[in-house]
Amino acid sequence: MKRRTCKTISLLSLLVFLGARTFTGAQGITPDLQAKIDAKLKTIQSWAADEVIVKAVKEHNANPSPDARAMTQDKWKSLPVLDPFVRSLTKNAAAERLKALKDDSVSEAFISGADGTKVAFLSKTTNWSHKGKPKHEVPMSGKTWQGEPELDESTGVQQIQVSVPILDDGKPIGSLVVGLSLNKLGS
């Protein structure tokens, strides 16, 4: 009886171990990769504190443009990347600042105001608003967020998204979401 119990416990332990390894493998996040993500997260937090980015979010929150107020998810999806409104969000001061700060591990980056709508980005995002999604709501609670590895719709890159709050006097006023290329981080 004792021998059978030990074998059962050993077998169960092995199954739990293999299940955990499979789950971790499915996540694609090794401890080494997580350490690289954590280091990048510290850098991204400094971007969110950049005065150009904070100013752009404050202005958006106080007075969104008429185009921004009229935008919907469906309308956004139908706009081409060369649409003047879309291009304005890649050419404003905050977008230019993101371009200057990013390195080759960044596959995408976008800034959202308190309402979840876009303030600036490197390239057109799939969605106009991320209100109600963890990548925006968690930073709006003052915390950082990390997604799962994914093939990003808008960039076609295998990446992991992280997001941080954009703070004004310690209070979240928006979010900065950055996609990190898993290939670039892994090298």
QUIVEN-V72577 format. One record per backbone hydrogen bond with DSSP energy under -0.5 kcal/mol. NH is the residue of the N-H (numbers start at 0). CO is the residue of the C=O. E is the energy in kcal/mol with one decimal. If there is no record, write none. Layout:
BEGIN
NH & CO & E
NH & CO & E
END
This chain:
BEGIN
4 & 0 & -2.0
5 & 1 & -2.0
6 & 2 & -2.2
7 & 3 & -2.5
8 & 4 & -2.7
9 & 5 & -2.7
10 & 6 & -2.8
11 & 7 & -2.8
12 & 8 & -2.7
13 & 9 & -2.5
14 & 10 & -2.5
15 & 11 & -2.6
16 & 12 & -2.6
17 & 13 & -2.9
18 & 14 & -2.7
19 & 15 & -2.5
20 & 16 & -2.4
21 & 17 & -2.6
22 & 18 & -2.5
23 & 19 & -2.7
24 & 20 & -2.9
25 & 21 & -2.6
26 & 22 & -1.9
27 & 23 & -1.5
28 & 23 & -0.9
29 & 27 & -0.8
33 & 29 & -2.7
34 & 30 & -2.0
35 & 31 & -1.6
36 & 32 & -2.4
37 & 33 & -2.8
38 & 34 & -1.9
39 & 35 & -2.2
40 & 36 & -2.5
41 & 37 & -1.4
42 & 38 & -1.3
43 & 39 & -2.8
44 & 40 & -2.2
45 & 41 & -1.3
46 & 42 & -1.5
47 & 43 & -2.1
48 & 44 & -0.8
49 & 46 & -1.7
53 & 49 & -2.6
54 & 50 & -2.3
55 & 51 & -2.0
56 & 52 & -2.1
57 & 53 & -2.5
58 & 54 & -2.5
59 & 55 & -2.4
60 & 56 & -2.9
61 & 57 & -2.1
62 & 58 & -2.5
68 & 64 & -2.5
69 & 65 & -1.8
70 & 66 & -0.7
70 & 67 & -0.7
75 & 71 & -2.6
76 & 72 & -2.3
77 & 73 & -1.2
78 & 74 & -0.7
78 & 75 & -1.2
82 & 79 & -1.9
86 & 82 & -3.0
87 & 83 & -1.8
88 & 84 & -1.0
88 & 85 & -1.0
89 & 86 & -1.4
90 & 86 & -0.9
91 & 87 & -0.8
95 & 91 & -2.5
96 & 92 & -2.0
97 & 93 & -2.2
98 & 94 & -2.4
99 & 95 & -1.9
100 & 96 & -1.8
101 & 97 & -2.2
105 & 102 & -1.8
106 & 104 & -0.7
106 & 178 & -2.5
107 & 178 & -1.2
109 & 176 & -2.5
110 & 119 & -3.1
111 & 174 & -2.7
112 & 116 & -2.6
113 & 172 & -0.6
115 & 112 & -2.2
117 & 127 & -1.0
118 & 110 & -3.1
119 & 110 & -1.2
120 & 88 & -2.1
121 & 108 & -2.1
129 & 115 & -2.1
132 & 129 & -2.2
135 & 132 & -2.0
136 & 132 & -3.0
137 & 133 & -2.1
138 & 133 & -0.5
139 & 135 & -1.7
140 & 136 & -0.6
140 & 137 & -1.5
141 & 138 & -2.0
142 & 137 & -1.8
144 & 162 & -2.4
146 & 160 & -3.1
148 & 26 & -0.6
149 & 158 & -2.9
151 & 149 & -0.8
151 & 156 & -2.5
155 & 151 & -2.4
158 & 149 & -3.3
158 & 156 & -0.7
159 & 179 & -1.7
161 & 177 & -2.4
162 & 144 & -2.4
163 & 175 & -2.1
165 & 173 & -2.7
166 & 164 & -0.6
167 & 170 & -2.4
170 & 167 & -1.7
172 & 165 & -3.4
173 & 165 & -1.0
174 & 111 & -1.9
175 & 163 & -2.4
176 & 109 & -2.8
177 & 161 & -3.0
178 & 107 & -2.9
179 & 159 & -2.8
179 & 177 & -0.5
180 & 104 & -3.1
180 & 178 & -0.5
181 & 157 & -2.3
182 & 157 & -0.6
184 & 180 & -2.4
185 & 181 & -2.1
186 & 182 & -0.8
END
